[in-house]
């Protein structure tokens, strides 16, 4: 009995220490009355792109070096409303740069925010806590009023909804775990929460025509494994995620506004977090950590071929 409960406690301690690229704890909920928060800074660079048929080409023809740079800030939070119900809130402050043969295009604004709920399924099914956990993740991505046709845009401008089913396994008494999730993202045609400005072709070079494209729905895949070392001081992760458009990509994206309507990619990476301080509930705070995650894009279609770095500070404690 203690092994089953302890396994869940270890897994709860581990969750959430992920990147802001759509990854989070898929299988475990946050304990009632506690919270987890992570502030990250990205350094995402791309000199190349994957074409719609899978070839690698210059991100922008004739431009050497990293023509695309994303140096944004991401805030991710989890709030334990009940022991089997977690509220997830996140938002980015996007800072994007695209460079072509003649100009440097820069955009800064709050991008699309994500609001979600994670339901622990085993308690709902009256299954006792164990080393295995399962959760349903439901959420929506909503624009925050930004101008969607500035180039490069900080978001697609329309509302999305997603659902993922996560399954996790704790290896207690070893402080390690694995978890994976799969799901679906519905990309609506509702643009009412973003805005657009008028652009004159050949004159207004820092915006593009507002076409309000129909973004394709996507299958989502996420996986990770993690282990804690030296009594909770170090945390090491293996990370992966995939996005697979339901419809096959057949038309390339506009490099000056690199948000493909249909894309497929796989990202693989690793993370390392150190917890130098044990706060022991100082002002309701419990843990403070500093981490880095790195990703490569080994496969893609109609997307950027990027190298992604995220530097983060994460905090854990009680909110009531």
C-alpha positions, 0 to 999 in steps of 0.5 A: 500500500505504501509503495502505491501511494509513494509512487504517486507522490513521486510522480506528482513531484516530477510533473510539469517540469517541461518546455512551453512547446505544448508539453506538460504533465499529461497523466498526473494531476496537481495536488489540491491546494498546490501550484506549479509555475514555470517562466521560460525564455526561448532561443529558437533558431532556424536557417532551414525549413522542411518543404511540404514534401519533406525536403530541406531547403533554405528558410528564405532563399539566398539568406545564409544563417538563422533567418528565423529567430524566436526569443520569447517568454513563456509563463506556464502554471498549474493549479490543483483545484481538486486532487483529481482536477487541475487548472492549466493556464499559460501565455507567451510574450512573443519576440520574433525576427525574420530576415530576408535579403533586404529587411529585418522584420520584428514583432513583439506581443502577447501571443495566444493563451492556453486555458485547460483542465486535467481530469484524473481518470482513476479516481473517477473510475474508483480505481485506487492510487497506484504506480500507474495514472491516467488523465484526460487533458482538455483545453483551448488556445485563444488569441489575446487581441494581437494583430494577426497579419503583422509579419512575422505574426505572433499567432495564427489568430483563430481559436483552437481546442484540443483533447489528449489522453495521458498515461503515466508509470512511476518506478517507485522506489526509484525516483523515475517515471515515464508518461505519454499522451495522444490526442487531437487539435481542432482548429476553428475558423473563428478569428474574432479574438484577434485583429488585422490591419489593412495592407497595401501590396508593395508599400506596407512591407511589415504586414501581409494580406489577411487571408484568414486561412483554414488551418488543418486539424492535427493529431498530437503526440507527447512522451517523456521520461524523467529521473531524480538524482541526489535526493531531489537536487537534480532532475534529468528528462528525455522529451519528445513531441509530434504534430501530424496534420490530418490533411497532407501538406501540399502547399508551402508556408510563407517564410515571412509569416511562418505559421503553416496551415498544415504541418507535420514534425517530430521533435526530440530533446532532453532537459536538466533542472537543478534545485539548489534551494529547499524553501520549506514552505517559505511564504507558501513556497516549497521548491525553486529550480533552474533548468534548460531544455534542448530540442532538435527537429529530426523530421518535418514537412511544411515547418521550420527545421529549428534548434530549440533552447528553453531556459527556465525558472520553476516554482512549486508551493501552496496557494491556499 
